Amino acid sequence: MIKRNLSKTLEKSKKSCLLLGPRQAGKSTLMQSLGPDLTINLMHDPTFVQFSRNPSELEERLGPMNAGTVFIDEIQRLPSLLNTLQVLIDGPYRGVRFLLTGSSARKLRRGSANLLPGRIHTYYLGALASSEVNGCLDSRRALAYGTLPGIYSESDDQDRAKTLRSYASTYLREEVQAEALTKNIEGFSRFLFLAAATSGQFLDLNKLSSEAAVPRQTASRFFEILEDTLIVSRVPAFAKSERKRLVQHPRYFFFDTGVLGGLLDNFNVSTDRIGQYFENLLFNQLQCTAWSYDEPIRISSYRTAAGAEVDFIVEVRGRVWAIEVKASTNIGPEDLSGLKSFTDFYAKPCEQAVAYLGTTRRRLGKVEVWPWQDLLTQIFSA
């Protein structure tokens, strides 16, 4: 089993915690590695029914316990249980540490008012970060099949592809339909495919709604579902003021390149697709690495009216990184014009870098050219 970076943080903490992340990210495995004294799996239907029918079920199972650890898996299936947890944490079970996992922020909002600061700490877990395998992710495998722990660890590409193809249908059935997030499964399925096909581009809900044949308001709600279930993340446009950041169009990325390939039913990272997949992979790795260290991070993109672009502006650990992503092994001066535009616009000290698929670190003027996993190491060790 691959030891996750976040496990060190969770092992040191004595606080109750909520771990959010998409399906198959390894949340349950991580929590079980902490050795809970009692495990309650709400994905197990008989257990879910018992808790749904009996409001006192949790207290009855805890019994006389006044210390120890209790793990409740997939808490979003029964948000009302958070009301009970608030009372227990503040009262008779003050010495018990509760470990919760969830994959739907939308469902949890119904009880999130009980998760007050100081009572439960919230963490996030994504797919495998490069640092969790000593900076040695296989680039080909990560681009084609992603880095979800169970899938990445498979030894056969056909097995990986079959599992990822089923992810979309499982997600539609379990995460969307079973959670009653939408009744229009056909429309959502069309929208999901189109959103995957344009991952990494600027968000255009008008275009997505038209091509998916759903109303604009419905498309907006569908995208919110993808965000709330941590399937996609927005990348806002970079601007010097907060107000301007909010009004400019964001880009968006899916949480895993393998899931992206499964939704598109295509794991061939061809020359016309590798740029999209490599950008998606690097965004995932930036976000997953920050989550794995419980590190605040802000990722945005830069584009001017004249067409100058920088893929990612990363603000982390008090530093600003302007990062151009190139799915190539050869980088030349012609690839650096966007970085120059950004540094002129920003007019403050920042790090300029190119992340590429080569294996040698180079320098072109003021710009460092990094093998992509080396760049991640540099950013999060600085």
Protein Blocks (a to p, Z undefined) as FASTA:
>chain_A
ZZdfklmmmmmpmcdcdddddehiommmmmmmnopabdcdfklmklmmmmmmmmklmmmm
nmmafbdcdddehkllmmmlmmmmmmmmmmmmmmpccddddfbfklmmmmmmmmcghkac
cdddddddfklnoopacfklmmmnojafklmmpmbfklmmmmmmmmmmmmmmmmmmmnop
afblmlmmmmmmmmmmmgoiacdfklmmmmnopafklmmmmmmmmmmnomaccdddddfb
fklmmmpccddddfbfklmmmmnopabdcfklmmmmmmmmmmmmmmmmmmmnopacdddd
dddfkopacfbacdeehiacdddddddfbdcfklmmmmmmmmmmnopacddddddfbfbd
cdehjaccddfklmmmmmmmZZ
